Amino acid sequence: MKRQSAFNKALREAQQDNIGEQKNCETVKPSNGYAVEQSSSETVIPQDSKTVKPLSSETVKRGLTKTSFYLRPDQIEKLDDLAHECKKRTGRRIDRQDIIRALIDNTDLENILQLFAKK
């Protein structure tokens, strides 16, 4: 039997938390059949006719370069386990990209040479 990944565990927990939160919300059923949560916040009315554009993905990712590489399923599982354990210990969410960036930032040529000398 395949071991459940930390990502799947965390996802299941988050979904269960959302179910608990949804019980406290009131819903209304519009005529088109879609359920909509009732909002207690006020509607924001613009003071002028200027349209505000959302941030583009280019603006958000400024300074980063997209790259792709392939990992084995056990490596993905390990990344997810590391992220889950970090969340449990620190209370802060961390994702795969954060882990990879931290590994790159905190290694040097000597570390790499030692790893590959063992093979």
VMD Tcl script that draws the C-alpha trace (Angstrom):
set ca {
  {0.00 0.00 0.00}
  {1.38 3.43 -0.96}
  {2.15 5.82 1.89}
  {0.03 8.95 2.01}
  {1.99 12.14 1.26}
  {2.14 15.03 3.67}
  {0.61 17.25 1.02}
  {-2.46 15.02 0.77}
  {-2.78 14.94 4.57}
  {-2.54 18.71 4.81}
  {-5.03 19.15 1.98}
  {-7.52 16.81 3.67}
  {-7.12 18.70 6.99}
  {-7.66 22.05 5.27}
  {-10.79 20.75 3.57}
  {-12.15 19.52 6.90}
  {-11.41 22.92 8.48}
  {-13.27 24.64 5.64}
  {-16.29 22.41 6.20}
  {-16.37 23.52 9.84}
  {-16.12 27.17 8.82}
  {-18.88 26.78 6.24}
  {-21.34 25.62 8.91}
  {-21.19 29.11 10.44}
  {-22.03 30.87 7.15}
  {-25.46 31.62 5.83}
  {-26.11 30.85 2.19}
  {-28.66 32.22 -0.19}
  {-29.79 30.51 -3.37}
  {-30.09 32.88 -6.34}
  {-32.38 32.15 -9.25}
  {-29.55 30.75 -11.40}
  {-29.03 27.90 -8.89}
  {-25.50 28.72 -7.69}
  {-24.99 28.88 -3.92}
  {-23.49 32.17 -2.77}
  {-22.16 32.94 0.71}
  {-23.74 35.95 2.33}
  {-21.15 38.62 3.01}
  {-21.14 40.83 6.08}
  {-18.67 43.29 4.53}
  {-19.69 46.55 2.90}
  {-19.64 47.02 -0.84}
  {-16.79 49.20 -2.05}
  {-17.91 51.91 -4.43}
  {-15.19 53.61 -6.51}
  {-14.95 57.39 -6.11}
  {-14.11 57.95 -9.75}
  {-14.39 56.05 -12.98}
  {-10.78 54.82 -13.11}
  {-10.43 51.08 -13.50}
  {-7.97 49.33 -11.22}
  {-6.06 46.57 -12.97}
  {-5.06 43.48 -10.98}
  {-1.38 42.71 -10.64}
  {-0.14 40.70 -13.56}
  {1.82 37.52 -12.95}
  {4.80 39.37 -14.43}
  {4.58 42.02 -11.70}
  {4.26 39.45 -8.93}
  {7.14 37.28 -10.16}
  {9.51 40.15 -10.87}
  {13.08 39.06 -10.29}
  {12.34 35.34 -10.65}
  {13.07 33.14 -13.64}
  {10.83 30.22 -14.41}
  {12.60 26.90 -14.72}
  {11.49 23.30 -14.90}
  {13.10 20.08 -13.77}
  {11.92 16.55 -13.17}
  {11.74 14.83 -9.81}
  {10.99 11.24 -8.91}
  {7.75 10.60 -7.00}
  {9.70 9.84 -3.81}
  {11.47 13.20 -4.11}
  {8.15 15.02 -4.47}
  {6.85 13.15 -1.44}
  {9.93 14.15 0.55}
  {9.46 17.81 -0.42}
  {5.83 17.62 0.71}
  {6.83 15.92 3.97}
  {9.43 18.64 4.63}
  {6.85 21.35 3.97}
  {4.32 19.66 6.26}
  {6.83 19.19 9.10}
  {7.95 22.81 8.78}
  {4.31 23.94 9.05}
  {3.81 21.78 12.16}
  {6.92 23.13 13.89}
  {6.78 26.80 12.92}
  {3.12 27.38 12.11}
  {4.21 28.97 8.83}
  {3.31 27.50 5.45}
  {6.21 26.74 3.14}
  {5.96 25.33 -0.35}
  {8.20 23.29 -2.63}
  {9.67 26.38 -4.28}
  {10.69 27.84 -0.93}
  {12.47 24.61 0.00}
  {14.32 24.38 -3.33}
  {15.36 28.05 -3.12}
  {16.62 27.59 0.46}
  {18.64 24.53 -0.57}
  {20.22 26.42 -3.46}
  {20.95 29.49 -1.34}
  {22.55 27.44 1.44}
  {24.81 25.11 -0.51}
  {28.15 25.58 -2.18}
  {30.41 23.73 -4.57}
  {32.10 21.75 -1.77}
  {28.73 20.32 -0.66}
  {27.91 19.27 -4.20}
  {31.35 17.71 -4.78}
  {31.03 15.70 -1.55}
  {27.59 14.41 -2.56}
  {28.74 13.29 -5.99}
  {32.06 11.87 -4.77}
  {30.08 9.29 -2.76}
  {28.38 7.92 -5.89}
}
mol new
graphics top color blue
foreach p $ca { graphics top sphere $p radius 0.5 }
foreach p [lrange $ca 0 end-1] q [lrange $ca 1 end] { graphics top cylinder $p $q radius 0.2 }
display resetview
